[in-house]
Amino acid sequence: MPKFSLIITILLFISFNTLSQKLCTTDEYNKPLIEESPKNYFNIESKLQQYLKNKKQKSIEEIVIPIVFHVVWIDDRQNLDDSVIHHQLDVLNKSFNKKNSDTTILTDTLKNWVGDFNIRFELAYIDPLGDITNGITRTKTINPHFSYFGDKVKKSHYGKSPWPTDRYLNVWICNLLDGFHGYAQFPGGPNETDGVVVDWQTVGNGNYPWTYPNSDNLACGKVLVHEIGHWLNLYHPWGNTAFGCGDDYIPETGLQNEPVYHTHECYDTLFSLCNPSERVFVKHYMDYSGCDCMVTFTKNQVERGLASLHTYREDMVNNYEPKPVINYLEETTVNPTLTEGIFYIHLPKYNGIIEVSIFDISGKLIEYRQLYETTFNIFDISNNSSGMYFIKINDNNFTLTKKILKR
C-alpha cells in the first residue's frame, strides 16, 4: 500500500474511533456559541452562582416542565410508537425524582449524595396555536441522518421547527450519525434552537428489536436524562474542556480526566489522572457509564440545575398552566330518558368502583348500586310511581347527575 494511502487509512481509523466514543456532542455543539458570545455565558454563570450563594431553603413545590417530542423520521422504524415515548417520559420522571429502583447499586456513602429535583415532565396538552395536542409531533424527512453540525433537525426544511422555547422543552428524536447519541443546548444559546436532540435508538426504557449493538448499553432512556441535565447547565464531570480535568462546579464528582465508559464493572468510585488525583463519583447521569451504572443525580447537580432553571428558564416555570381536569363521567349516556321503567346506563371505561344512586323528586333514595368495571348496566324502576328521577353517578374524583322521566 502506498505510504500516503496508509497514512490516510490510519487517520480515518483514528477519526472514526474518536467519533465512536463521542456519545454526547454537547460540548462540540456549544463551543462555537460560547466563543461567539463569551460575555453572555459568563454573565449567565455569574447569575447562577449568585443564586446559589443566596439560595433559600429548597422549595417543596413540584416544578412542571411541559415537554414536546418531535419525531423526525425517514425509516418507518424511526417513527416510534407513542407507547415508546410514554416509556421514555416515565424514565425521565423517575430519574429526576429519585424514584428509579436501580439506586440499590449505590453504597451507603454514595446514597448520602443522591439528589431529587422534584421536577415533573408533562407532555404538552396545548400546542402553540391553542389546539389540543398529545405532545408528540411527527415529521418525515429527506435527511438520512443528522448531526450537531448544522443542527438541521431543528429546521423545517429538514426536520421540525421548535415550539416556543420559553414555554416548552423541545426534544427532537431522529437518526443521528453512528456513534452520536445526543446533544443539548446550554442556557445562553439562540432561542430558536434551544432544546435537546437524541438518537431514536436510545429512546424508551430498554432494548428493542431495532436497537443497534453500539447503542444497547444506553438504550434505556438515560441518554435523554443526561442531555436534559446539560439543558439545565450541568457539565460533564471532566468539565467543559477538550482535555479533561476541568471544573464541572460539582465538588462531589471529583476532578476527572476523561469519561468513564460502560464496562462489565460498575465501580463506586475511581481515582482520576488529574493533578492532583481525586476520587471521582462514577454512578451519576452526567458520565458515560451506561444504563446499569448511571443511576442518580448528585445533590449539588440538583442544586445547580434548579438554580439554572430559576435564573434562566423562569418564564417556563411561571408560564405553566395546569392541564384542566376533565370529568370523564361526562361521556356517560342514559337511555331512554322517557321510560316505562327500564333504562340503560352506559359508562365510559373506568378503573375502580363507580357508585350509582337513584333518587325520586323528593330526594328519597330509590336504588343504590356499586359497579366494578361494567360499562353497560340495566336498571328497572317499573314498580315506582310516575315522575322525575335523578341519577347520581360518582367515583372518588368526579360526580355526574342525570335525570329521567317515568311515565
C-alpha positions in Angstrom: 0.0 0.0 0.0 1.4 3.5 -0.9 2.7 5.4 2.2 0.2 8.3 1.6 -2.8 5.9 1.5 -1.6 4.1 4.6 -1.4 7.4 6.5 -4.9 8.4 5.3 -6.3 5.0 6.4 -4.7 5.3 9.8 -6.1 8.9 10.2 -9.6 7.7 9.2 -9.4 4.9 11.6 -8.3 7.2 14.5 -11.0 9.7 13.5 -13.8 7.0 13.4 -12.6 5.6 16.7 -12.7 9.0 18.3 -16.2 9.7 16.9 -17.4 6.3 18.1 -16.6 7.4 21.7 -18.4 10.7 21.3 -21.6 9.5 22.8 -22.6 13.1 23.7 -21.6 16.0 21.4 -23.0 18.8 23.7 -19.5 20.3 24.2 -18.8 20.4 20.4 -22.2 21.8 19.7 -22.0 24.6 22.3 -18.3 25.5 21.7 -18.9 28.0 18.8 -21.9 29.5 20.6 -19.8 30.2 23.7 -16.8 31.5 21.6 -19.2 33.8 19.8 -20.6 35.4 22.9 -18.3 34.7 25.9 -19.6 37.6 27.9 -23.2 36.3 27.7 -22.2 32.9 29.1 -20.0 34.5 31.8 -23.0 36.6 32.9 -25.3 33.5 33.0 -22.8 31.6 35.1 -22.3 34.6 37.4 -26.0 34.9 37.9 -26.3 31.2 38.6 -23.5 31.3 41.2 -25.0 34.3 42.9 -28.4 32.5 43.1 -26.6 29.5 44.7 -24.8 31.8 47.1 -28.0 33.5 48.3 -30.3 30.5 47.9 -33.1 29.9 50.5 -34.3 26.6 51.7 -35.2 24.3 48.8 -38.9 24.7 47.8 -41.0 21.6 48.3 -43.3 22.7 45.5 -43.1 20.5 42.4 -41.9 22.1 39.2 -43.7 21.0 36.0 -41.9 21.2 32.6 -44.1 21.0 29.5 -42.3 18.8 27.0 -42.9 18.2 23.3 -41.3 15.3 21.4 -40.6 16.0 17.7 -40.2 12.6 16.0 -38.2 13.2 12.7 -38.1 10.0 10.7 -37.2 8.6 7.2 -37.4 4.9 8.0 -40.7 3.5 9.4 -38.8 2.0 12.4 -37.7 5.5 13.4 -41.3 6.7 13.6 -41.5 5.4 17.2 -44.9 4.4 18.6 -46.5 6.7 21.3 -46.0 4.0 23.8 -42.2 4.1 23.5 -42.3 7.8 24.1 -44.5 7.3 27.1 -42.0 4.8 28.5 -39.3 7.5 28.0 -41.3 10.0 29.9 -41.6 7.6 32.7 -37.8 7.1 32.8 -37.4 10.9 33.0 -39.9 11.4 35.8 -38.4 8.5 37.8 -34.8 9.6 37.2 -35.3 13.3 38.1 -37.3 12.4 41.3 -35.2 9.6 42.8 -37.8 7.0 42.1 -35.8 4.7 39.9 -35.2 1.3 41.5 -31.6 0.8 40.4 -30.3 3.2 43.1 -29.9 0.0 45.1 -26.4 -0.4 43.5 -25.2 2.7 45.5 -23.3 2.1 48.7 -24.5 3.8 51.8 -21.9 6.5 51.4 -22.9 7.3 47.9 -26.6 7.3 48.8 -25.9 10.3 51.0 -25.2 12.2 47.8 -28.3 11.3 45.9 -30.3 14.4 44.8 -34.0 14.9 44.0 -35.1 17.6 41.5 -38.8 17.4 42.3 -39.4 18.1 38.6 -42.3 16.5 36.6 -42.1 16.4 32.9 -45.5 16.6 31.4 -46.5 16.0 27.7 -47.8 19.3 26.3 -51.5 19.3 26.0 -51.9 22.6 24.2 -49.9 23.5 21.1 -48.6 27.0 20.2 -51.9 27.7 18.4 -54.0 26.8 21.3 -55.2 23.4 19.9 -55.3 20.2 21.9 -52.2 18.0 21.4 -50.7 14.8 22.7 -47.3 16.4 23.0 -45.8 14.4 20.1 -45.2 15.8 16.5 -44.2 13.6 13.6 -42.2 14.8 10.5 -41.0 12.7 7.6 -37.6 13.9 6.5 -35.4 13.7 3.4 -32.3 13.6 5.5 -30.9 10.1 6.2 -29.1 11.2 9.3 -28.4 14.3 11.4 -25.5 15.7 13.5 -24.9 18.6 15.9 -23.0 20.2 13.0 -25.6 22.4 11.2 -28.3 21.4 13.6 -30.6 20.7 10.7 -33.1 18.6 12.6 -34.5 21.9 14.1 -35.1 23.4 10.7 -38.4 22.9 8.9 -36.9 22.0 5.5 -35.1 19.0 7.0 -36.8 18.4 10.4 -39.2 20.3 12.7 -39.0 23.9 13.9 -39.3 24.2 17.7 -42.3 25.2 19.6 -41.8 28.4 21.6 -38.8 27.6 23.8 -39.9 29.8 26.7 -43.0 27.6 27.1 -41.9 24.1 26.1 -38.9 21.8 26.4 -38.3 20.7 22.8 -36.9 17.2 22.3 -36.0 16.1 18.8 -35.8 12.3 18.2 -34.0 11.5 14.9 -31.3 9.3 13.3 -28.0 10.7 14.4 -24.7 9.8 12.8 -23.4 6.4 14.1 -21.7 6.8 17.4 -23.6 10.0 18.3 -26.3 9.6 20.9 -27.4 13.1 21.7 -26.6 16.8 22.3 -28.2 19.7 24.1 -28.0 23.5 24.1 -26.7 25.1 27.3 -28.5 28.1 28.6 -27.3 31.1 26.6 -27.7 29.9 23.0 -30.3 31.1 20.4 -33.9 30.8 21.5 -34.8 29.3 18.1 -32.6 26.3 18.6 -33.0 25.7 22.4 -33.7 22.1 23.4 -32.3 18.6 23.2 -31.6 16.1 20.4 -31.3 12.3 20.9 -30.9 9.4 18.6 -34.1 7.4 18.1 -32.4 4.1 19.3 -31.8 5.5 22.8 -35.4 6.4 23.4 -37.8 4.3 25.6 -36.9 2.2 28.6 -35.0 -0.8 27.2 -33.6 -2.6 24.2 -36.0 -3.1 21.3 -35.7 -5.2 18.1 -34.3 -2.2 16.3 -31.6 -1.3 18.8 -28.1 -1.5 17.3 -25.3 -3.2 19.2 -23.4 0.1 19.7 -26.5 1.6 21.4 -27.6 -1.3 23.6 -25.8 -0.1 26.7 -27.5 3.2 26.5 -30.9 2.2 25.1 -32.8 2.7 28.4 -33.9 6.3 28.2 -31.0 7.6 30.2 -29.4 9.4 27.3 -32.2 11.9 27.4 -31.8 12.2 31.2 -28.1 13.0 30.6 -28.9 15.6 27.8 -31.7 17.3 29.9 -29.0 17.6 32.6 -27.0 19.7 30.1 -30.1 21.7 29.2 -30.1 22.6 32.9 -26.5 23.7 32.7 -24.8 20.6 34.1 -21.4 19.8 32.6 -19.7 16.5 32.0 -17.7 15.6 35.2 -14.4 16.2 33.2 -15.5 19.8 32.6 -16.3 21.7 29.5 -12.8 21.2 28.1 -11.2 19.2 25.3 -8.6 17.6 27.6 -10.4 16.9 30.8 -9.6 17.8 34.4 -11.9 20.8 34.0 -14.4 22.2 36.5 -18.0 21.0 36.4 -18.8 23.1 39.5 -19.8 19.9 41.4 -17.5 19.2 44.3 -18.6 15.6 45.0 -18.0 14.3 41.4 -14.2 15.0 41.8 -11.7 16.3 39.3 -11.9 13.8 36.3 -9.6 13.5 33.3 -11.9 11.6 30.9 -15.3 9.8 30.7 -15.9 6.5 32.5 -17.3 4.3 29.7 -19.6 1.4 30.1 -17.8 -1.9 31.0 -18.8 -5.0 32.8 -17.6 -3.4 36.0 -19.6 -0.6 37.6 -17.3 1.0 40.2 -18.5 3.1 43.1 -15.5 5.5 42.7 -12.3 5.7 40.7 -9.1 7.8 41.1 -8.5 10.2 38.3 -5.2 11.0 36.5 -5.6 14.7 37.1 -3.1 16.7 39.1 -3.9 16.3 41.9 -5.6 13.0 41.5 -9.0 12.9 43.1 -11.6 10.2 43.9 -14.4 10.5 41.3 -18.1 9.6 41.7 -18.9 7.2 38.8 -22.6 6.3 39.1 -24.3 9.6 38.1 -26.1 10.6 34.9 -23.6 13.1 33.6 -21.0 10.5 32.8 -21.0 7.7 30.1 -21.0 4.7 32.4 -24.1 3.1 30.8 -27.6 2.0 31.7 -26.7 -0.2 34.6 -24.3 2.3 36.2 -25.9 5.7 35.6 -28.5 5.8 38.4 -28.6 9.3 40.1 -28.0 13.0 40.1 -25.9 14.2 43.0 -27.1 16.8 45.4 -25.0 19.6 44.0 -26.0 18.7 40.5 -29.6 19.1 41.6 -28.8 22.5 43.2 -27.1 23.7 40.1 -29.8 22.5 37.8 -32.5 24.1 39.8 -30.5 27.4 40.0 -30.2 27.4 36.3 -33.9 26.8 35.9 -34.8 29.7 38.2 -32.3 32.1 36.8 -32.5 31.3 33.0 -35.8 29.5 32.4 -38.0 31.1 35.0 -40.6 32.0 32.3 -41.1 28.4 31.5 -41.8 27.7 35.2 -44.0 30.7 35.6 -45.9 30.2 32.3 -47.0 26.7 33.1 -50.8 26.2 33.2 -52.1 23.0 34.7 -54.0 20.7 32.4 -57.7 21.2 33.0 -59.3 18.3 34.9 -61.8 16.6 32.6 -64.7 14.8 34.1 -64.6 11.6 32.1 -68.1 10.7 33.5 -69.5 13.3 31.1 -69.3 10.6 28.5 -72.0 8.6 30.3 -75.2 8.1 28.4 -78.6 7.2 29.9 -81.3 5.8 27.5 -84.2 6.2 27.2 -84.8 9.3 29.3 -88.5 8.8 28.9 -89.2 5.3 30.1 -91.9 2.9 31.3 -89.4 1.7 33.9 -86.4 0.1 32.2 -83.4 2.2 31.2 -79.7 1.7 30.5 -76.6 3.5 31.8 -73.6 3.2 29.5 -70.4 4.3 31.3 -67.0 5.1 29.8 -64.2 2.8 30.6 -63.1 3.3 34.2 -60.9 1.9 37.0 -62.1 1.0 40.4 -65.7 1.3 41.7 -68.5 3.5 40.4 -71.5 4.3 42.7 -74.9 4.8 41.2 -77.7 6.3 43.3 -81.3 6.9 42.1 -83.5 9.5 43.9 -87.1 10.5 43.4 -88.3 14.1 43.2 -88.5 14.3 47.0 -84.9 13.2 47.4 -85.7 9.7 48.6 -83.1 7.1 47.7 -84.8 4.5 45.4 -81.8 2.4 44.5 -78.1 2.2 45.2 -75.6 0.1 43.3 -71.8 -0.3 43.2 -70.4 -1.1 39.8 -67.0 -2.6 39.1 -65.6 -2.5 35.5 -69.1 -3.0 34.0 -69.8 -0.2 31.4 -73.3 -1.3 30.2 -75.8 -1.6 33.0 -79.6 -2.2 33.1 -81.9 -0.5 35.7 -85.6 -1.0 36.3 -87.9 1.3 38.3 -91.1 -0.1 36.9 -92.5 -0.6 40.5 -92.1 3.1 41.3 -94.6 5.8 40.7 -94.5 8.1 37.6 -92.5 11.3 37.8 -89.0 12.7 37.6 -86.0 10.7 38.9 -82.4 11.8 39.4 -79.4 9.5 38.8 -76.2 10.4 40.7 -73.0 8.7 39.4 -69.7 9.2 41.2 -66.3 7.8 41.8 -63.7 9.1 44.2 -62.9 12.2 42.0 -65.9 13.0 39.8 -69.7 13.3 40.1 -72.3 13.4 37.4 -76.1 13.8 37.7 -78.6 12.8 35.0 -82.4 12.8 35.1 -85.1 10.6 33.6 -88.9 10.8 33.4 -91.0 7.7 34.2 -94.5 7.6 32.6 
